[in-house]
Amino acid sequence: MKAWIALAVALAVLASTAIAVGAWLFVKRPLALYAWSTRGALARSGLVKIQADTPAGAQTVFTGGRGPATVLLHGAGDQAGTWFLVVPELAKKRSLIVPDLAGHGDSAPEKGPIAFTQVLEGVEGVIRSLAAGRKVTVVGNSLGAWVGIHVALRHPEWIERVVCVNGGPLRGSSGASAVLPRTREEARASVALTRDPASRPIPDKVLDDIVRQARVGPLARFAATASTMEPWVLADEQLGALKVPVDIVWGASDRLMPVEYARRMQAAIPGARLQTLEACGHVPQVECPLALIAALATVLEDAP
């Protein structure tokens, strides 16, 4: 009996500790709490978390579903959990490969600057390791679209199609936003450029965590290598070399990368199709997931 009492006390202590930690995270580290919850949602959708060895180091990947292989690539400063609202629907008809990009989430490198080449080599290594010789469709948001285009240029034999979601490799890709804000008000202005004006305001505690992450998080680590990115930024005419189909899906309210940028990509890429999502900003998978799911259904199921 004493053992059971001791166990009950221990469990009560653990529960109260978990509640206290959760409350602290909610107030002080809401972005970490969000990442934890969205990654848990991927697991609840049936995806399994694995590791893939790549030239960039061990990359964490969530995999699952059935059907044609589809790679989902998140943007700079984000992580695989960003796709949690669209994964349940996509996994019904597609075999999903959802990595943390190099230096993001749980993927190597854990510390130090993150070069574009590391991100690219990490994605290439994941595809080489997990696609098992099948052609893949790459759906990339922001940085993920930039990477997806370069994978298609370097390995067209791997790629069925690239879907660029509010991102790409063209010069002149960002607005005048302070993407690494130093104050709460700078964070508020920066976030506003990426979202529809009618979207819910971001709480102050989240803005404060964005400022903290701007100093130490993966976006800051990636920005630290900006001087090395020039070879990976393309002129419009270079996109004509693409040998795979490209679709462009764009949140029309995005002012960080306005829809004019998407139209430049469409004009530069032979046969590219463009869909715009109204009342949606830079990260459609979070802000308007139902509209993105519908757009992807058109792109992936009705592809010419």
Helices and strands as residue ranges (DSSP letters): H 2-28, H 30-44, E 48-54, E 57-65, E 69-73, G 80-83, H 87-90, E 95-99, H 116-130, E 136-141, H 143-154, G 156-158, E 159-165, H 184-193, H 204-216, H 218-223, G 226-228, G 230-232, G 236-241, E 246-251, H 259-268, E 273-277, H 284-287, H 289-301
